[in-house]
Amino acid sequence: MLLAISLSVSAENNSDSLQKKRVIAIAELFNGFAGGADSCVIPFSRAGNLILIRAKADTIEGNFILDTGAPGLVLNLTYFRDYPTTTDIHEEQSGITGGVSAVKKTQVGKLSFDCVSSTAVTADLLNLGHIENARGIRIFGLIGLSLLRQFEMIIDYENSLLYLYRIPKKNASAFKSYLLRDPSTYNTVPIEVWNNKIVTRTIIAGKKLRLIIDTGAESNMLDSRLPNKVFENVEVLRRIKLTGAGDKKVEALYGNLNNLSIGDQNTGSLPVIITNLEKTCLADNSCIDGILGFDFLSLHKIGFNFVNNKMFIWK
């Protein structure tokens, strides 16, 4: 779920450095894990707080954002405008600032990034020009959660590396990758996959919260409709303007959230934006209470097993 805040940030991209990191990481991977076509280490760059990986949709190759808040593949209309489309009038692109429009859909013959390859992939078409303008870099699309559902994914923000392991169907419940060989180094937290989004649950001030884990969110967020006792744990610092997927701006509060624990791990003081998240609710009134984005994800090395519904947070 992409959240664009009005900040001017340029992309970080050093191909030589990334290639060196890749070589070192692959050596480590294959020394301790039976790797191959079903595992890979992908160096990533960043545009602001967004993860960029190189991917190819048919013959079009370039930067795609790793966005676990997106349900599937999203393509930038600017570069795929010649693809045949259908329109789903019953589905809208929505975000924190509201619905954009009925979703235009298309299909690519093949999508690939490193060891991941899928054929006949249905994709949403959306204009991502506002993200490109804010970051000063071409963005060809978003890699959403449905493309990763058969994998364990570990994100190492410190070294700009993404580890992917395809989980074997046989003995999937017992699968553990090389990086998880020492359980004393990380905490394990249960997750749910809800509406093709990663959800974890926690409690603040006695209130049970359902939070989305979103690599496409540049900031953490809380729903302004939560009880006041929750916000007693927030030190409000200032007002800000948010820009969503439709270029519509909304006012929000920015501050620090205290006393948040995910599993057995306390996050300390965590930057947070308070805004109305009503537009993220589904037709059955299923709503989320907040979003954990970059400011949470980048605190530690973090991993997800999407088959066994587990999250791993390094200590």
N, C-alpha and C positions, 0 to 999 in steps of 0.2 A: 504494500500500500504506500505509494510514493507520497511523501510530504515535502513540499518545497517551501522553505522559509527564505525570506528576502535577505540573503547574504551573498556576497560576491566571493566565490571560491573557484580556483582553477583546478584542473585535473592534475593528479600526481601520476606521472607515467615515465618510468625510466626502464626501457626495455632491456638494457644490459644487466642492470641490477636484478630485475625480475628473473631473467634467464639464469643468473648465478644461483638465486634462491631456489629456482626450480630444480637445478641439477643437484644441489645439496639435499633438498627435500626428497627427491626421488631416490637418491642413494640411501637415505635413512629409511624410506618406505620399504624398499626392496630388501634391505638388510634384515628387517624384522617382520616382514609381512609377505605372504605369498601373493604378490601383486600380479598384474597382467592387464588384460583388456577390461577387467571389471573393477579396476582401481586406478586412480590418477591423482596427481598433484597439480593444481592449476594456480599459477601466479596471478594475482589480480592487482589492478591499479585502482585509484579512487578518484571520484569527482566529488569534492566536498566530503561528505560522510557516506557516499554511495559506493558500493562495490561494483567495479566494472570487470567483466570477463569478455574474452574474445569468443564470439560464436558465429555460426554461419547458417543462414536460412536460405535454402536452395543455393543460389550463386552469390548472394549478398552477404558480405562478411564485415564485421565491425564490433563496436562496443555495445554490449548488452548489460543491463543492470540486474544483478542478482536480487530478486525481490520476492521474499517469501510471503509478503502480504498480497501478492497477485495470485489469483487461482491457477493460472496457466501461462501460456505464451501470449505476450502482448507485442505487437509490431507497431513501429512508428509509421503512421500513415504517409509521412513525407517520402519515405523510401520504398513503400510498397503500395503506392496509390494505383498502380496498373494491375494489381491482383483483383480477380473477380470477387465480389462481396455479396453477402446476404445480410439482412438486418433483422435482429431479434427485437421486436417491439415490446416483448415482455421482460427484457433485461436492460438495465441501465448501468453505465459506469458511474460509480458513486465514490465519494470520499468525504473528508471532513468538512468540505465547503458545499457539499450537496451533489445531486445527480448532474451529469454532464449531458448525456443524450442516449438514445437507444444505441445498443452496441452493434457495430458493424463487424462481421466475422468473415474470415477467409481461411485458406488452408495452404500450408507449405508442404512441398513434397518431402523435404528432409531438413531437420534441424540437428546441428551437431556442435558440441563444444568438448574438446578433448575426448575423454572416454565415454561421453554420453552422446547417444545418437538415437533419434526417433524419426519415424516416417509418417507421412500423412497426418501432420499435426495441425489441429484446428487452432486458430489464433484470433484474438481480438485486435481490431485496428483502432488506434487512438493517436491523436496528434500529441506528440511529446515535445513540441517546440519550446514550451515554457521551461522545461527542464534543461534543454540544450542551451537556451539563451542564458539561463541562470548560471550554468556551469562552463559555458564556452567550449563545449565539446559535442561531437555528433553522437547521438544515442539511437541505436537502431531498434531497440526493443527491451522488453523485460523478460527475464527467465523466472517463471512462477513456480509454485510449490508442486503442482501436479507432475512436473517434469523430473522431480527429485524423489518421488514417493517410494522408489525401490532402493534408495541409497541411505547410507549413513554419511552425514556431511559434517566436517569439522572446519571451523573458521578460525584462522590464526591471524588476527589483525596486526599483531606486532611485526610479523614477518611477511604479511601480505600474501598468504597462501591459503588455498582452499583444498581440503582433502575430501575425495569422494570414494566411497566403497560401495559397490553394488552388493546388497545383502543376498546371499544364496537362499533359494526357497527351501532347500533341505537344511534342517536345523537352524532356521532363521532366529528362533527365540534364544539360541545360545550364542549367536554371532557376537564377536567382540574384535574390533580391529586392533592393530598394533599400537596405536596411540592411546588405547584404553587399557593397556596391559597392567597398569598399576592403579587399582581403584582407590588407593589412599591419596592420589593427587587431584581428584575431582569429586564433585558431588553429583548424584544422579537425581533428576527431578522428573516426575511423570508429566507428560504433555498429552493433549488431544489434538486431533486434526478435525477442525470444524469448518465447514464451508470452504474447504481447501485453504485453511489458515491454521497456523500453529497457535495453540491456546494453552496457557498455564493458569493455575489458580493459586490465589493467595488470600490473606486476610490482613486488612489494615483497620485498626480501631474497632475491631469486632465485625467489620463489614466484609463479607465474602466477595472477592473480585475475580473477574474473568479477564485476563490480559492476553492480547495478541503479541506474539514475538515476530517482529517485522524487520527484515534486513533492508527494506526499501524506505523505512521511516528514519529520517535524520535526527529525530528527537523522540524522547519519551512523552507520553500524553496521558492525561486523566480526564474522564468525562466530568464536565462542570455540574452535571445533575446529581452527582454522588452526594451522600449526606455530609453535612458540615463537619461532623466529627472526623471524617477522613482528611479534610483540608486543614485540620488543626496540626497535621504533620507536614504541612507545606509552608515554607517561608517564601512568600510572594515578593519578587524583586522588581518587576516592571510589567508593562503592557507591551505586546508585540503584534505585528500583522502577519497572518498566515496566508499563503497562496496555495490553493489546491489545484486539482487536475483541470479544472475549468477556468483557471485564471481569476476566479473570484476570490476576493480577499475578505478575511474575517478577523476580528479582534480577539485576542486571547491573553491570558496571564502567563507569565514565565516566573519560575522559582525553583526551589530545591525541595525535593521530597525526602523525608527522613523515615526511618523505621520500616522500610520495605524489605521483606525477606522473600526470597525465591527458594523453595525447599528449605534446606538448613543453612542457606547462605544469605547473610545480611549484606545489602548493597551499599550501606553507608548513606551518605548524602548524594542524591541523584538528581540531575537537572530534569525538570518536567514542565510541560506546557499544559495548561488547563483550558479546555474548550469544549463546546457541545459536540458530542459524538453521535447524536441522534441519527444523522444521515448514514451512519454505518450499520444501522439496524436492518434486519431482514423483514420480509413480509409477515413472518410469524411472531414479530416483536422480539426475536432473539437479538440481544444487544451485547456489546462489549463494554467493559468498564475502563479500558485503557490500552495503551500500546507501549511495548518495550522496543525501542529502536537502538540506534547506534550508541547512544550514551550508556546503555546497559550492555549491549552485545560486545562492545570493545573493551570492557573492563578486564575481561579474562579471555583466554582461549575457550571457545564454546562449541559444542557439538550437538547433533540431533540424529537419532535413529528413528526414521519415519515409518519403519515397519513395526518396531516394538514400542513406539510411542514413548521415547525417553529423550531427555535433554541432559547434557553433561556440561557442567560448569567447573572449570579448573580453579583450584584454590589459589 
